[in-house]
Every structure is written in C-alpha cells, then in structure tokens.
C-alpha cells in the first residue's frame, strides 16, 4: 500500500525527533519501578481492610484466588497505613506525567498497519491494548477517588482492585518481553538517528529538534516533582499540609482548637442529628459471651481511661498528625461481656444513616492492642460531632474508615 504521510498509519505522519527507542526505554524503566511499588502498596492497602474477616469489610466478595496473599493486618508501627497509602497515592500522582509521556512516545505503534502480522504480533497488540487501557483506567479512577471522593460510576473498590490485576498482568507480560531490550538501549546511549524499520519509533522525516531528549525527560521529571510537591503534604501533615495545593485534603487544617484537624465526612453528611448524639439519650450497647451491657457516656467516663497518640490515615492518601485520644480500651469493654483473657474480634455499628462503612469489623489483634480505644476525648477536649461524638473507635495503623465514628453498638465474638 502506498505510504501517505497525512495519515496516522504512516510513519511519516509522526514528525517529532524526540521519539525513539532510547526515550521510550528510559520512561519505560521508570514506570517499571514505579508501577511495581504502586501495585505492592495497593495490595497492602487492600489487606489493611482485613477483607476476609467479615463481609462488611470485603468490598470485592468475588475475589477468589486474588486474595491468596491476605494476612492479618498488624497494629504497629502506628504509622504503617499512613506510610503505605501515602506512598501509593503520592507516587501514583507523581507518575502521571511519566505515563502520559510514555504513551505519547509509542503512539505511532498504536496506528501501525497491518494490525497483526502474525499470531504472536496479534497477541502482543492485544496485551498492549490491555496495558494502555488498564493503565489509563487505574490512574483515572485513582485520581477521581482522591480528588472528588470518587465520582466514577460504580464502586471504586472492586473496579480499582480488578482493574489493577488486569493491568498488572499485562504490565508483567510487557515487562518480561521489553525490559531486557530497554536496558540494552539505555546503556548503549545511541541517538536513534538511523533510518528505522516500518514498525520502529524513529521518524523517517523528523522535524528540526527544539529540545533534546534529555531536556524532554527533564520536563517530564519536573512535572512529576511539581505534582508530588503539591500533593504529598496531605500525607505528611503538619506545616507541609499547606504545600498540598492540588490535594482536596491539603492546605490549612479545616478548623481551630483541639478538634480542628482533618475529617473525611461530617456528621451532617452521615445523617447524624443532634438528637441522635445527645448524651442523655445515647447509649452504647456492648454484646458478648455473658450478655449485653448498655452504657451511657457518663458511665463510660467512669471506667478506667487510657490515652494514645495516633494519626488517622485515609485511603485517599491524606492523613493527620498524631492526635492525643483518650477513652476506654476496647479490650476492657470486651472484658465487661465475658472476655477477660484474649479478646475476640468485634463488629462495630455506627449511628451513621447513609454512606459506606456504617459497619466495620476489627480483628482480635486490633481489639487487644492497648492503644485501641473507644475514644471520648481528643487533644484534651470532648469529641466534636464531626469527629464522632459521643464516641468513636481509634485503632493504630488501621485505615480511617475502620475507625468508626458515632459508635452505637459493639458485638464481641465470632463474626
């Protein structure tokens, strides 16, 4: 067929002198390292929910063999989830310029004709479709979840989870095929100026260069650094929060005073009315081996009080600095209903009327930790309504949504 340089199927259509094996290989190796870290931290984030503990924690009930690696999430160090999820979100945002540059560098191959020269070539093209589509899907859904509290149709958790496995399978296949050649190309430092074969990336008629390949890589790196610096402060907390200009939970703290730190949902959003949380009417129901106990907030305050300095870390990547919580240990509440020794798992129910995670389950190791509290105070003052008044759970190293607010009932025992 005659080569028509006005059509994207023609190598002559793509005129940028930047495209070539060396430029693409450098970007590919950066993505190889970055996406591997993203996948591992994503799996850790999923494990932190303890999805095999209880159906209320499991947002992907049909995961089957994909849950082979799940383990009981530990309670220490207390900043564990803050670190793993902060890296996951921060690195994912920082890699966006690299991903877009990599896709731009290989776009001529997406239009190459014929679509398949052999069965092997057809399989490679299909894997590339899964790779490109999966990458765009994962990064897009992740950004939507972080920036807009998730507006993509459907549930974020199963979409992002299953999408990650499809994408990573295609990514591994592509990496196995291409990484050795990419390493050889980067080491060779060839300028890619020779006339290419029809399926290669170097243009046969390149335009005059306006920037070098290394200069282009510098621009991509600067874009990644800018995104990182304007979002990572939401994970670091403290004065760094003001640098998180592009993060919805960045900039200044949302208020002043002891309760003036970040929240993910307000009492109004959760449907909590003043009457629901009024201390005279509210009772905590604790159920276990020996029956049920009902406790007012005043009665809870007469129980032994303990303190713990713990952060809150959310799946969206933001976290608070350590806050000073005070309340009743969960294991002491378990003892009230017959569990004097090692406490069991607990099912936590909230007054929350709508929205996700109205209920949550905690493992026995989380209940047993002496820093795991039913908190009544924070930073020396009673909890505000938005922080879970009259009582909330706070557990070290757990995702924020498992630190249930506006607690109404605790059921200890087999879940």
C-alpha positions as CSV (number, residue, x, y, z in Angstrom):
1,X,0.0,0.0,0.0
2,X,1.3,3.5,-0.8
3,X,2.6,5.4,2.2
4,X,0.5,8.5,2.8
5,X,2.3,10.9,5.3
6,X,-1.0,12.7,6.0
7,X,-2.5,9.6,7.7
8,X,-1.5,8.5,11.3
9,X,-1.0,5.0,9.9
10,X,2.1,6.3,8.1
11,X,5.5,6.5,9.8
12,X,6.0,9.9,8.0
13,X,2.9,11.3,9.9
14,X,4.8,11.4,13.2
15,X,7.5,14.0,12.9
16,X,8.8,14.6,16.4
17,X,12.6,14.0,16.6
18,X,12.2,13.0,20.3
19,X,10.6,9.7,19.7
20,X,12.8,6.7,19.6
21,X,13.8,3.6,21.5
22,X,16.1,5.4,24.0
23,X,13.5,7.9,25.0
24,X,10.8,5.3,25.3
25,X,13.1,2.9,27.2
26,X,14.0,5.4,29.9
27,X,10.4,6.2,30.5
28,X,9.5,2.5,30.5
29,X,12.1,1.7,33.1
30,X,10.9,4.5,35.4
31,X,7.3,3.1,35.0
32,X,8.6,-0.4,35.6
33,X,9.9,0.5,39.1
34,X,7.1,2.9,39.9
35,X,4.2,0.7,38.9
36,X,5.7,-2.2,40.8
37,X,5.7,-0.1,44.0
38,X,2.2,1.1,43.3
39,X,0.9,-2.5,42.9
40,X,2.5,-3.7,46.1
41,X,1.3,-0.8,48.2
42,X,-2.2,-1.2,46.6
43,X,-2.3,-4.8,47.7
44,X,-1.2,-3.8,51.2
45,X,-3.9,-1.2,51.3
46,X,-6.5,-3.9,50.4
47,X,-5.1,-6.2,53.1
48,X,-5.3,-3.4,55.7
49,X,-9.1,-3.6,55.5
50,X,-9.0,-7.3,56.6
51,X,-11.5,-8.2,53.9
52,X,-11.5,-11.9,54.8
53,X,-12.6,-11.1,58.3
54,X,-16.2,-10.1,57.7
55,X,-18.4,-9.4,54.7
56,X,-18.8,-5.7,55.8
57,X,-15.1,-5.2,55.3
58,X,-15.0,-7.0,51.9
59,X,-15.7,-4.7,49.0
60,X,-14.7,-7.4,46.5
61,X,-16.6,-10.5,47.6
62,X,-15.8,-12.4,44.4
63,X,-12.0,-12.0,44.6
64,X,-11.4,-15.8,44.9
65,X,-7.7,-16.6,44.3
66,X,-6.8,-12.9,44.0
67,X,-7.0,-12.8,47.8
68,X,-4.3,-15.5,48.2
69,X,-1.9,-13.2,49.9
70,X,-4.2,-11.7,52.6
71,X,-2.9,-11.6,56.1
72,X,-4.0,-10.2,59.5
73,X,-3.1,-6.5,59.3
74,X,-0.8,-5.5,62.2
75,X,-1.3,-2.7,64.7
76,X,2.3,-1.4,64.6
77,X,4.0,0.7,63.8
78,X,1.1,3.1,64.2
79,X,2.1,5.0,61.0
80,X,2.1,1.8,58.8
81,X,-1.0,2.5,56.8
82,X,-0.2,6.2,56.7
83,X,3.1,5.3,55.0
84,X,1.9,2.6,52.6
85,X,-1.2,4.5,51.4
86,X,0.7,7.8,51.3
87,X,3.3,6.3,49.0
88,X,0.6,4.7,46.9
89,X,-1.3,7.9,46.3
90,X,1.7,10.2,46.2
91,X,3.7,8.1,43.8
92,X,0.6,7.4,41.6
93,X,0.0,11.1,41.1
94,X,3.7,11.8,40.5
95,X,3.9,9.1,37.8
96,X,1.1,10.7,35.7
97,X,3.5,12.8,33.6
98,X,5.7,9.8,33.0
99,X,2.7,7.6,31.9
100,X,1.4,10.3,29.5
101,X,4.9,10.8,28.1
102,X,5.4,7.1,27.6
103,X,2.0,6.8,25.8
104,X,2.9,9.8,23.6
105,X,6.3,8.2,22.8
106,X,4.7,4.9,21.5
107,X,1.5,6.3,19.9
108,X,2.8,5.6,16.3
109,X,2.8,1.9,17.1
110,X,-0.9,2.1,18.0
111,X,-1.7,3.1,14.5
112,X,0.7,0.8,12.7
113,X,-0.6,-1.4,9.8
114,X,-1.3,-4.2,9.3
115,X,-2.9,-4.6,12.8
116,X,-1.4,-8.1,13.1
117,X,1.4,-9.6,11.0
118,X,1.3,-13.0,12.9
119,X,-0.4,-14.7,15.8
120,X,2.5,-13.6,18.1
121,X,2.2,-10.0,16.9
122,X,-1.6,-10.1,17.4
123,X,-1.1,-11.3,21.0
124,X,1.4,-8.5,21.6
125,X,-1.1,-5.9,20.2
126,X,-3.8,-7.3,22.5
127,X,-1.5,-7.1,25.5
128,X,-0.7,-3.5,24.6
129,X,-4.4,-2.7,24.5
130,X,-4.9,-4.1,27.9
131,X,-1.7,-2.3,29.1
132,X,-2.7,1.1,27.8
133,X,-6.4,0.8,28.7
134,X,-5.7,-0.7,32.1
135,X,-3.1,2.0,32.9
136,X,-5.4,4.8,31.9
137,X,-8.3,3.2,33.8
138,X,-6.3,2.7,37.0
139,X,-4.8,6.1,37.1
140,X,-8.1,7.8,36.2
141,X,-10.1,6.0,38.8
142,X,-7.4,6.6,41.4
143,X,-7.3,10.3,40.8
144,X,-11.1,10.6,40.8
145,X,-11.2,8.8,44.2
146,X,-8.5,11.1,45.6
147,X,-9.8,14.4,44.2
148,X,-13.5,14.1,44.1
149,X,-14.3,11.5,46.8
150,X,-15.0,9.2,43.8
151,X,-17.5,10.1,41.2
152,X,-16.8,7.3,38.7
153,X,-19.9,5.1,38.1
154,X,-20.0,2.0,40.3
155,X,-18.0,1.1,43.4
156,X,-14.4,2.3,43.5
157,X,-13.0,-0.7,45.4
158,X,-13.9,-3.6,43.0
159,X,-13.3,-1.5,39.9
160,X,-9.8,-0.4,41.1
161,X,-9.0,-3.9,42.5
162,X,-9.9,-6.0,39.5
163,X,-8.6,-3.3,37.1
164,X,-5.2,-3.4,38.9
165,X,-4.9,-7.2,38.4
166,X,-5.7,-7.0,34.7
167,X,-3.4,-4.0,34.2
168,X,-0.5,-5.6,36.2
169,X,-0.8,-8.9,34.4
170,X,-0.4,-7.1,31.0
171,X,2.3,-5.0,32.6
172,X,4.3,-8.0,33.7
173,X,4.0,-9.7,30.3
174,X,5.1,-6.5,28.6
175,X,8.0,-6.0,31.1
176,X,9.3,-9.6,30.5
177,X,9.3,-9.0,26.8
178,X,10.7,-5.5,26.7
179,X,12.8,-4.8,29.8
180,X,16.0,-6.6,28.6
181,X,15.9,-4.7,25.3
182,X,15.1,-1.4,27.2
183,X,18.2,-1.9,29.4
184,X,20.4,-2.6,26.5
185,X,19.1,0.5,24.7
186,X,19.6,2.8,27.6
187,X,23.1,1.5,28.2
188,X,24.0,2.0,24.5
189,X,23.2,5.7,24.6
190,X,22.5,5.6,20.9
191,X,20.9,8.8,19.5
192,X,18.3,6.8,17.4
193,X,19.1,8.9,14.2
194,X,19.3,6.0,11.8
195,X,16.6,5.2,9.3
196,X,14.0,3.0,11.1
197,X,12.2,-0.1,10.0
198,X,8.5,0.5,9.4
199,X,7.5,-0.5,12.9
200,X,10.1,1.4,14.9
201,X,9.5,4.7,16.6
202,X,12.1,7.0,14.9
203,X,10.5,9.2,12.3
204,X,11.9,8.9,8.8
205,X,11.4,12.6,8.2
206,X,11.8,14.3,11.7
207,X,11.2,17.9,12.2
208,X,14.1,20.0,13.5
209,X,14.6,19.5,17.2
210,X,13.6,22.2,19.6
211,X,14.7,20.3,22.8
212,X,16.9,17.4,23.4
213,X,15.7,14.0,24.6
214,X,17.3,14.6,27.9
215,X,15.7,18.0,28.1
216,X,12.3,16.4,27.4
217,X,13.0,13.9,30.2
218,X,13.9,16.8,32.5
219,X,10.5,18.4,31.7
220,X,8.7,15.2,32.5
221,X,10.6,14.8,35.7
222,X,9.9,18.4,36.7
223,X,6.2,17.8,36.1
224,X,6.3,14.8,38.3
225,X,8.1,16.6,41.0
226,X,5.7,19.5,40.9
227,X,2.7,17.2,41.3
228,X,4.4,15.4,44.1
229,X,5.3,18.6,46.0
230,X,1.7,19.9,45.6
231,X,0.1,16.8,46.9
232,X,2.4,14.9,49.3
233,X,1.8,17.4,52.1
234,X,-1.6,15.9,52.7
235,X,0.1,12.7,53.8
236,X,2.9,14.3,55.8
237,X,0.6,16.6,57.7
238,X,1.8,19.5,60.0
239,X,3.2,22.6,58.2
240,X,3.6,20.5,55.0
241,X,-0.1,20.4,54.6
242,X,-0.1,24.0,53.3
243,X,2.0,22.9,50.3
244,X,-0.6,20.4,49.2
245,X,-2.3,22.9,46.9
246,X,-3.7,20.2,44.5
247,X,-4.9,17.9,47.2
248,X,-8.6,18.2,48.4
249,X,-7.5,17.5,52.0
250,X,-4.4,19.7,51.8
251,X,-3.8,23.4,52.6
252,X,-4.7,24.6,56.1
253,X,-6.4,22.5,58.7
254,X,-10.2,22.8,58.4
255,X,-10.7,24.5,61.8
256,X,-9.1,25.6,65.1
257,X,-8.9,24.2,68.6
258,X,-8.4,20.6,69.7
259,X,-10.9,19.2,67.2
260,X,-9.5,21.3,64.3
261,X,-8.0,18.6,62.2
262,X,-9.0,16.9,59.0
263,X,-12.1,14.8,58.6
264,X,-13.5,12.7,55.7
265,X,-17.2,13.1,56.4
266,X,-19.2,15.4,58.6
267,X,-22.0,14.5,61.0
268,X,-24.5,16.2,58.6
269,X,-23.2,14.1,55.7
270,X,-23.6,10.9,57.7
271,X,-27.1,11.9,58.7
272,X,-26.3,12.3,62.4
273,X,-28.7,14.7,64.1
274,X,-28.2,16.4,67.5
275,X,-30.9,14.2,69.0
276,X,-29.0,11.0,67.8
277,X,-25.8,12.0,69.6
278,X,-27.3,13.7,72.7
279,X,-25.6,12.4,75.8
280,X,-28.8,12.0,77.7
281,X,-30.4,9.7,75.1
282,X,-27.3,7.9,73.6
283,X,-26.3,4.5,74.9
284,X,-23.5,2.2,73.8
285,X,-24.7,-1.4,73.5
286,X,-22.0,-3.9,74.2
287,X,-22.8,-7.6,73.5
288,X,-20.7,-10.7,74.1
289,X,-20.4,-14.1,75.8
290,X,-22.2,-13.2,79.0
291,X,-24.9,-11.0,77.5
292,X,-25.5,-7.3,76.8
293,X,-24.4,-4.2,78.6
294,X,-25.8,-0.7,78.0
295,X,-23.6,2.2,78.9
296,X,-24.2,6.0,78.9
297,X,-21.4,8.3,78.1
298,X,-21.2,9.3,81.8
299,X,-20.8,5.6,82.7
300,X,-18.1,5.2,80.1
301,X,-16.2,8.2,81.6
302,X,-16.3,6.4,85.0
303,X,-14.5,3.4,83.6
304,X,-10.6,3.4,83.5
305,X,-9.5,6.0,80.9
306,X,-6.4,5.5,78.7
307,X,-4.6,7.6,76.2
308,X,-2.9,7.0,72.9
309,X,-1.2,9.3,70.4
310,X,-2.4,8.1,66.9
311,X,-2.9,9.5,63.4
312,X,-5.8,9.0,61.1
313,X,-4.9,7.8,57.6
314,X,-7.4,7.6,54.7
315,X,-7.5,5.5,51.5
316,X,-7.5,8.8,49.6
317,X,-3.9,9.4,50.7
318,X,-4.4,12.1,53.3
319,X,-3.6,11.7,57.0
320,X,-3.5,13.7,60.2
321,X,-0.6,14.3,62.5
322,X,-0.8,12.3,65.7
323,X,-3.7,13.3,67.8
324,X,-4.0,12.6,71.6
325,X,-7.0,10.4,72.1
326,X,-8.5,9.4,75.5
327,X,-11.2,6.8,76.2
328,X,-11.9,3.2,77.2
329,X,-9.7,0.4,75.8
330,X,-11.6,-1.9,73.5
331,X,-10.2,-4.9,75.4
332,X,-11.7,-3.5,78.6
333,X,-15.1,-3.3,77.0
334,X,-14.7,-6.9,75.8
335,X,-14.0,-7.9,79.5
336,X,-17.3,-6.4,80.5
337,X,-19.1,-9.1,78.5
338,X,-17.1,-12.1,79.4
339,X,-13.8,-11.9,77.6
340,X,-11.3,-11.5,80.5
341,X,-8.4,-13.1,78.6
342,X,-7.6,-12.7,75.0
343,X,-10.4,-10.6,73.4
344,X,-12.1,-11.8,70.2
345,X,-13.0,-10.0,67.0
346,X,-15.6,-7.2,67.2
347,X,-18.3,-6.0,65.0
348,X,-18.8,-2.2,65.2
349,X,-22.0,-0.4,64.3
350,X,-22.5,3.3,63.8
351,X,-25.4,5.7,64.1
352,X,-24.5,6.8,60.6
353,X,-27.6,6.6,58.4
354,X,-26.1,6.5,54.9
355,X,-22.8,6.2,53.1
356,X,-20.1,3.5,53.1
357,X,-18.7,1.7,56.1
358,X,-21.6,2.3,58.5
359,X,-20.4,-1.0,60.0
360,X,-16.9,-2.4,60.3
361,X,-15.1,-5.4,61.8
362,X,-11.9,-5.4,63.7
363,X,-9.6,-8.4,64.3
364,X,-8.7,-9.7,67.7
365,X,-5.2,-8.4,67.5
366,X,-6.6,-4.9,66.9
367,X,-9.0,-5.2,69.9
368,X,-6.2,-6.5,72.1
369,X,-3.8,-3.6,71.4
370,X,-3.7,-1.4,74.4
371,X,-3.8,1.7,72.2
372,X,-7.1,0.7,70.6
373,X,-9.7,2.8,72.2
374,X,-13.4,3.8,72.2
375,X,-12.3,7.4,72.3
376,X,-14.4,10.0,74.2
377,X,-11.9,12.9,74.0
378,X,-9.3,14.2,71.6
379,X,-6.5,16.6,72.5
380,X,-8.0,17.2,75.9
381,X,-11.5,18.1,74.8
382,X,-14.7,16.1,74.1
383,X,-15.1,14.9,70.6
384,X,-16.9,17.3,68.3
385,X,-19.9,16.0,66.3
386,X,-17.8,15.8,63.1
387,X,-15.1,13.7,64.9
388,X,-17.6,11.2,66.2
389,X,-19.3,12.5,69.4
390,X,-20.4,10.9,71.6
391,X,-17.8,8.1,71.0
392,X,-15.6,6.7,68.2
393,X,-13.2,3.9,67.6
394,X,-9.5,4.7,67.1
395,X,-7.1,1.8,66.3
396,X,-3.4,2.0,65.5
397,X,-2.3,1.5,61.8
398,X,-5.9,0.9,60.6
399,X,-7.4,2.7,57.6
400,X,-9.5,5.7,58.6
401,X,-12.8,4.1,57.6
402,X,-12.3,1.3,60.2
403,X,-12.0,3.9,62.9
404,X,-15.8,4.1,63.1
405,X,-17.4,7.3,64.3
406,X,-20.7,7.8,66.2
407,X,-20.5,4.2,67.6
408,X,-23.8,2.7,68.7
409,X,-23.0,-1.0,69.3
410,X,-20.0,-3.3,69.8
411,X,-20.6,-7.1,69.3
412,X,-17.7,-9.2,70.5
413,X,-17.3,-12.8,69.4
414,X,-17.3,-14.9,66.2
415,X,-18.1,-12.8,63.1
